[in-house]
Amino acid sequence: MIDLFLDIVTTAGILYVVAVGLLVVFGVLKIINFAHGGFLTIGGYAALITTELHLSPWVAPPLALVVGIVLGMVVERLIVRPLYSRPLDAILATWGLSIVVVQLITIGFGRGTQFVMSPLQGAVPLLGTSYSLYRLAMLATALIIGAAIAAILQGTRLGLTARAVIMNETLAQSLGINSALVRFVTFSVGAGLATMAGALITPLLSIDPLMGVPWLLNAFMLVMVSGTSLVSLALASLVLGGAQVVVSTYGNPILGALTIVVLAALLLRVRPAGFARA
């Protein structure tokens, strides 16, 4: 039972890390970045490159973050910015970009499954059991990322302007806020968070060109039931991620993989606000 509890809370942390970049972009830009899965995959292959170059596994997350921010800048400027007034077209464009990323990675690295080194190996005694040290580190990482984003939003000028754009972009523009710059920075940071998440989760699984697809689906549903709230995202990750763990453990792992999507869809049908007002 202790192992199940730890699986639930660490899975929630992993899901939070994966989805928070998508939530940040959705909160400010009001579009779903379907290239999120492609950015996750890029982060995974950034970790693979560090492994093949025999660099420390600790290099992978910051390297992926920088790569993601730079790519996010390019994508926002060339692809997303002209489509802000056409959100459906923006969704289709980012989805198409994700497909392009998959094909480019397939050309460069092949379709095979590969693995990377973990920066933390082994298990530690905890609550009377022995548990994966890296999964616990992922939970701590989720808490740090959530706290850092909250601190930026609440305690910095950038956060203040971002919150103003989230609440009322027209009014923010009338007050002299450069909403285009806020959108540019937000999308770039969201892309960086996605690639960093891809590098962070790869020690827990294998890498292939399609690795971002299932994570994108889960992240998308978590954001849909969370609105723009970091707290709601944490709650959704805990509840829906916990349900996924329970179904996978006591039922069928294949059904477990569908749990978040199915439960989120049912929740939105019954309660359109999801966890946003919980």
C-alpha positions as CSV (number, residue, x, y, z in Angstrom):
1,M,0.0,0.0,0.0
2,I,2.9,2.4,0.7
3,D,4.3,1.6,-2.7
4,L,1.0,2.4,-4.3
5,F,0.8,5.7,-2.4
6,L,4.3,6.7,-3.5
7,D,3.5,5.6,-7.1
8,I,0.5,7.9,-7.1
9,V,2.3,11.0,-5.7
10,T,5.4,10.6,-7.9
11,T,3.2,10.0,-11.0
12,A,1.4,13.2,-10.2
13,G,4.7,15.0,-10.0
14,I,5.8,13.6,-13.4
15,L,2.5,14.6,-15.0
16,Y,2.8,18.1,-13.6
17,V,6.3,18.5,-15.0
18,V,5.1,17.3,-18.4
19,A,1.9,19.5,-18.5
20,V,3.0,22.8,-16.9
21,G,4.6,24.2,-20.0
22,L,1.4,23.6,-22.0
23,L,-0.6,25.2,-19.2
24,V,1.6,28.3,-19.2
25,V,1.2,28.8,-23.0
26,F,-2.6,28.2,-22.8
27,G,-3.0,30.6,-19.9
28,V,-1.5,33.6,-21.8
29,L,-1.9,32.8,-25.5
30,K,-5.3,31.1,-25.2
31,I,-4.3,28.4,-27.6
32,I,-3.2,24.8,-27.2
33,N,0.3,24.2,-28.4
34,F,0.1,20.8,-30.1
35,A,3.8,21.0,-30.8
36,H,4.2,20.3,-27.1
37,G,4.6,16.6,-27.8
38,G,7.3,17.4,-30.4
39,F,9.2,19.6,-27.9
40,L,9.0,16.8,-25.3
41,T,10.5,14.5,-27.9
42,I,13.3,17.0,-28.7
43,G,14.1,17.1,-25.0
44,G,14.3,13.3,-24.9
45,Y,16.8,13.2,-27.7
46,A,18.8,16.1,-26.1
47,A,19.2,13.7,-23.2
48,L,20.2,10.9,-25.6
49,I,22.8,13.1,-27.2
50,T,24.4,13.9,-23.8
51,T,24.5,10.2,-23.1
52,E,26.1,9.4,-26.5
53,L,28.7,12.2,-25.9
54,H,29.4,10.7,-22.5
55,L,28.5,13.9,-20.7
56,S,27.0,13.9,-17.2
57,P,23.2,13.1,-17.2
58,W,22.8,16.4,-15.2
59,V,23.7,18.3,-18.3
60,A,20.6,17.1,-20.2
61,P,17.8,19.1,-18.5
62,P,19.4,22.5,-18.7
63,L,20.6,21.8,-22.2
64,A,17.1,20.8,-23.2
65,L,15.7,23.9,-21.6
66,V,18.0,26.2,-23.6
67,V,17.3,24.4,-26.8
68,G,13.6,24.5,-26.2
69,I,13.6,28.3,-25.4
70,V,15.5,29.0,-28.6
71,L,13.3,26.8,-30.8
72,G,10.2,28.4,-29.0
73,M,11.4,31.8,-30.1
74,V,11.7,30.8,-33.7
75,V,8.4,28.9,-33.7
76,E,6.5,31.8,-32.0
77,R,7.9,34.4,-34.4
78,L,7.5,32.5,-37.7
79,I,4.5,30.2,-37.1
80,V,2.4,31.1,-34.1
81,R,2.4,34.9,-34.0
82,P,0.5,35.3,-37.3
83,L,-2.2,33.0,-36.1
84,Y,-3.2,34.5,-32.7
85,S,-6.4,35.8,-34.1
86,R,-7.2,32.3,-35.6
87,P,-6.8,29.9,-32.7
88,L,-8.0,26.9,-34.7
89,D,-5.4,27.5,-37.4
90,A,-2.8,27.9,-34.7
91,I,-3.7,24.5,-33.3
92,L,-3.5,22.9,-36.7
93,A,-0.2,24.6,-37.4
94,T,1.4,23.5,-34.2
95,W,0.1,19.9,-34.7
96,G,1.6,20.0,-38.2
97,L,4.9,21.2,-36.7
98,S,4.8,18.3,-34.3
99,I,4.5,15.9,-37.2
100,V,7.4,17.5,-38.9
101,V,9.5,17.2,-35.7
102,V,8.7,13.4,-35.6
103,Q,9.8,12.9,-39.2
104,L,13.0,14.9,-38.8
105,I,13.9,13.0,-35.7
106,T,13.2,9.7,-37.5
107,I,15.5,10.7,-40.4
108,G,18.2,11.7,-38.0
109,F,18.0,9.0,-35.3
110,G,15.9,6.2,-36.9
111,R,12.8,4.6,-35.6
112,G,14.5,2.4,-33.0
113,T,14.0,2.5,-29.3
114,Q,16.9,3.9,-27.2
115,F,17.7,4.6,-23.6
116,V,19.6,7.2,-21.6
117,M,21.5,7.2,-18.3
118,S,19.7,8.3,-15.1
119,P,21.4,11.0,-13.0
120,L,20.2,9.3,-9.9
121,Q,20.2,5.5,-9.7
122,G,19.0,3.0,-7.1
123,A,16.4,3.1,-4.4
124,V,16.2,4.6,-0.9
125,P,14.4,3.4,2.2
126,L,11.2,5.4,2.8
127,L,8.1,4.8,4.9
128,G,9.2,1.2,5.5
129,T,9.8,0.3,1.9
130,S,12.5,0.8,-0.7
131,Y,11.6,3.3,-3.5
132,S,13.1,4.7,-6.7
133,L,15.3,7.7,-5.9
134,Y,14.8,9.2,-9.3
135,R,11.0,9.1,-9.1
136,L,11.2,10.9,-5.7
137,A,13.5,13.5,-7.3
138,M,10.9,14.0,-10.0
139,L,8.3,14.8,-7.3
140,A,10.7,17.3,-5.8
141,T,11.4,18.8,-9.3
142,A,7.6,19.3,-9.8
143,L,7.3,21.2,-6.5
144,I,10.3,23.4,-7.4
145,I,9.0,24.2,-10.9
146,G,5.5,25.0,-9.5
147,A,6.9,27.2,-6.8
148,A,9.2,29.0,-9.2
149,I,6.5,29.7,-11.7
150,A,4.2,30.9,-9.0
151,A,6.9,33.2,-7.6
152,I,7.5,34.7,-11.0
153,L,3.8,35.3,-11.6
154,Q,3.3,36.8,-8.2
155,G,6.6,38.6,-7.5
156,T,8.0,40.0,-10.7
157,R,7.1,42.6,-13.3
158,L,7.1,39.9,-16.0
159,G,4.6,38.0,-13.9
160,L,2.4,41.0,-13.3
161,T,2.2,41.8,-17.0
162,A,1.6,38.2,-17.8
163,R,-1.3,38.1,-15.3
164,A,-2.7,41.3,-16.8
165,V,-2.7,39.8,-20.3
166,I,-4.3,36.6,-18.9
167,M,-7.1,38.5,-17.2
168,N,-7.8,41.1,-19.9
169,E,-5.4,41.6,-22.8
170,T,-7.3,44.5,-24.3
171,L,-7.2,46.4,-21.1
172,A,-3.5,45.5,-20.6
173,Q,-2.7,46.9,-24.0
174,S,-4.5,50.1,-23.2
175,L,-2.3,50.4,-20.1
176,G,0.8,50.3,-22.3
177,I,1.7,46.6,-21.8
178,N,3.4,45.1,-24.8
179,S,1.2,41.9,-25.1
180,A,3.2,40.8,-28.1
181,L,6.4,40.6,-26.1
182,V,4.5,38.8,-23.2
183,R,3.2,36.2,-25.7
184,F,6.7,35.8,-27.2
185,V,8.4,35.2,-23.8
186,T,5.5,33.0,-22.6
187,F,5.6,30.7,-25.7
188,S,9.4,30.5,-25.5
189,V,9.4,29.6,-21.8
190,G,6.6,27.1,-22.4
191,A,8.6,25.4,-25.1
192,G,11.6,25.3,-22.9
193,L,9.6,23.7,-20.0
194,A,8.4,21.1,-22.5
195,T,11.9,20.2,-23.7
196,M,13.2,20.1,-20.2
197,A,10.3,17.8,-19.2
198,G,11.2,15.5,-22.1
199,A,14.8,15.3,-20.8
200,L,13.6,14.7,-17.2
201,I,11.3,11.8,-18.0
202,T,13.5,9.9,-20.4
203,P,15.4,8.0,-17.6
204,L,12.1,6.5,-16.6
205,L,11.2,5.2,-20.1
206,S,12.5,4.5,-23.6
207,I,13.0,7.1,-26.3
208,D,11.5,6.9,-29.8
209,P,10.3,9.5,-32.3
210,L,6.7,9.1,-31.1
211,M,7.4,9.3,-27.4
212,G,5.7,12.7,-27.1
213,V,2.3,11.6,-28.4
214,P,0.9,9.9,-25.3
215,W,2.3,12.5,-23.0
216,L,0.8,15.3,-25.2
217,L,-2.7,13.6,-24.9
218,N,-2.4,13.4,-21.1
219,A,-1.1,16.9,-20.8
220,F,-3.8,18.3,-23.0
221,M,-6.6,16.7,-20.9
222,L,-5.0,17.8,-17.7
223,V,-4.8,21.4,-18.9
224,M,-8.4,21.2,-20.1
225,V,-9.6,20.3,-16.6
226,S,-7.3,22.8,-14.9
227,G,-7.9,26.0,-16.8
228,T,-5.1,28.4,-16.1
229,S,-4.4,27.5,-12.5
230,L,-1.2,25.9,-11.3
231,V,-3.0,24.6,-8.2
232,S,-5.8,23.0,-10.3
233,L,-3.1,21.4,-12.5
234,A,-1.5,19.9,-9.4
235,L,-4.9,18.6,-8.2
236,A,-5.8,17.2,-11.6
237,S,-2.4,15.5,-11.8
238,L,-2.9,13.9,-8.4
239,V,-6.5,12.7,-8.9
240,L,-6.3,11.6,-12.5
241,G,-2.7,10.4,-12.3
242,G,-3.7,8.5,-9.2
243,A,-6.6,6.9,-11.0
244,Q,-4.2,5.9,-13.8
245,V,-1.9,4.2,-11.3
246,V,-4.7,2.3,-9.6
247,V,-6.2,1.1,-12.9
248,S,-2.8,0.0,-14.2
249,T,-1.9,-1.7,-10.9
250,Y,-5.1,-3.6,-10.2
251,G,-6.5,-3.7,-13.7
252,N,-5.0,-3.6,-17.1
253,P,-2.0,-1.3,-18.0
254,I,-3.5,-0.7,-21.5
255,L,-6.7,0.6,-19.8
256,G,-4.5,2.5,-17.4
257,A,-3.0,4.4,-20.3
258,L,-6.4,5.6,-21.3
259,T,-7.6,6.5,-17.8
260,I,-6.6,10.2,-17.8
261,V,-8.2,10.9,-21.2
262,V,-11.4,9.1,-20.3
263,L,-11.9,10.5,-16.8
264,A,-11.0,14.0,-18.0
265,A,-13.6,13.8,-20.8
266,L,-16.3,12.6,-18.3
267,L,-15.4,15.3,-15.8
268,L,-15.7,18.0,-18.4
269,R,-19.0,16.6,-19.5
270,V,-20.3,16.8,-15.9
271,R,-18.4,19.8,-14.7
272,P,-17.2,22.0,-17.6
273,A,-15.0,24.0,-15.3
274,G,-13.1,20.8,-14.3
275,F,-10.9,21.4,-11.3
276,A,-10.5,25.1,-12.1
277,R,-13.0,26.1,-9.3
278,A,-12.2,23.2,-6.9
